[in-house]
Amino acid sequence: MRLVAETPNEMLSYSNDFLFGINMKLKDLEVFVVGNKPPFIGGKYFQFVKLTTKCGVIGYGECYAASVGPSAMTSVIKDVFERYLLDEDPRNIELMFRKVYSSGFSQRPDPTVIGAFSGMEIACWDIIGKSYDQPIYKLLGGQVNERLRSYSYLYPNDAEDPATFYSDPIASAAVAEKYVALGFTAVKFDPAGPYTIFDGHQPSMSDLERSERFCKEIRKAVGYKADLLFGTHGQFTTSGACRLARKIEPYDPLWFEEPIPPDNPEEMAKVAKSTKIPIATGERLTTKQEFSQVLKFGAANILQPALGRVGGIWEAKKIAVLAETYNASMAPHLYAGPLEWAANIHFGASIPNLLIIESIKTGEGFQRDLITKEILWEDGFIKPPEGPGLGIELNEVVAKSNPYKLDKLHLEMSEEMIMYNKENKFAGG
């Protein structure tokens, strides 16, 4: 074995190996809580993390876990870092996950603690990629998909009232037509009324009628140029979800998303068996343990992990492998900022069973302002970044210039029961 460097590049490589072997330890954490711009598309705020190693390599990530307020979540992130990541080699992803998963004698899915780890795990992969001068997907088994099909929710224009837009099938159909003209081949909408702390509930007749009208008008607007993705947020009882599925089946949606609350895969499987529409779920699930139950019971065959909550990129890869054995597809979820989007893209580029990936429109506006390099979205597809790590950096100047000053959670459920004698209107999260 030759140990003497004969070229400047080899000398740099050997010195880097030595440097990383000695100083490739996590040293510092910084948390950014960034207030989103109205109309708060993607949530009311974003929670980014920055990790720095002793040898000065920086990695960025994003936490998508908001069962507690952002200041409390910041404390959780710091606690998890100090207990389990500080002075650890960022390449030891599996070891760090096991420590966090077992934190406090738990060893079970915990969206808050695992969400804290998820953002930092993404940052570790950013560090690893930069250290080896490779994009993350190259380190996950290599690139499978050179471009990723994407979809977006139908969002109101800045001048539109969300309370009106989200209840208006004609307005949504007009936006769908515009999105398809841009190149999107799938659009998502959720017209079935508000999600509440009392879910699941039976849909009202107006909820059923509005859902059917949305499907009819959007299908009329886009024809068969795009798939319809029917979104709900676990609103319904099992029988209520079955009733709604019958209403929208004639319009051939690609999926019916999270038809009942996510905590009961056995009941969700009953919905799946009752309809021809594929069931999708996963936004609120964390770790392979919860996704394995979805697959085991046949609750869904389209899985939607949010990488800033599920356990990070490596845990999502494990879920994708489980899905392969059940002939199920992956559709990473995004209702967050651009760093989770970038993580989703690297994950999606590395798996063979990717169906589609969620975008916030085309990544424009404040989402674009928060990163230093544009993620290439073109004609409905995303091209994975070619730079090392995530391939993008957090724009810290913009992040620090937009601190979150409200006391609302990232998403909040209505505390009012739905009504059966008048229309229930959804005004966004």
Number of C-alpha atoms within 10 A of each C-alpha: 3 5 6 9 13 9 9 9 10 12 13 12 14 15 13 15 15 12 13 18 12 12 17 24 21 24 19 17 20 13 20 20 20 22 21 22 16 10 17 14 21 20 20 22 27 27 27 26 25 22 27 21 23 16 16 15 19 22 27 28 31 33 34 28 29 21 15 14 14 23 13 12 22 21 13 18 25 19 14 21 23 15 12 17 29 18 17 17 21 26 15 12 19 12 15 20 21 12 15 23 20 13 17 8 8 10 12 14 19 20 22 20 20 29 30 32 31 32 31 30 35 34 28 31 28 29 28 25 22 20 17 16 12 18 24 33 28 17 16 17 10 14 20 15 19 12 18 21 24 27 28 23 23 22 21 19 11 9 7 12 12 19 13 13 21 23 23 16 21 16 19 25 22 15 20 28 20 15 24 19 14 13 18 24 22 25 25 22 23 21 28 28 25 22 24 18 12 14 19 20 20 19 23 20 14 18 22 21 16 20 23 22 18 26 26 17 19 25 21 13 20 22 11 12 15 22 21 24 22 28 19 22 23 23 25 24 20 22 18 19 27 20 18 24 24 15 15 21 16 13 18 17 21 21 21 28 25 25 27 26 21 20 13 13 23 14 18 27 19 17 28 23 15 15 17 17 22 18 24 26 31 23 22 21 23 27 24 20 12 20 25 15 15 27 22 14 15 21 26 29 20 28 27 27 30 31 34 35 29 33 32 35 29 20 21 26 17 13 22 26 17 16 21 15 9 13 12 19 21 26 25 28 23 23 21 26 29 30 29 30 27 22 29 28 27 27 24 31 25 21 22 15 19 22 17 21 22 24 28 22 19 23 18 14 11 16 21 16 17 21 20 14 14 17 21 13 20 15 15 21 21 20 17 26 21 14 14 20 32 32 22 20 19 20 14 14 11 15 21 13 10 17 15 21 10 11 10 13 17 24 15 16 14 14 10 11 14 21 12 13 9 11 15 20 21 19 15 20 18
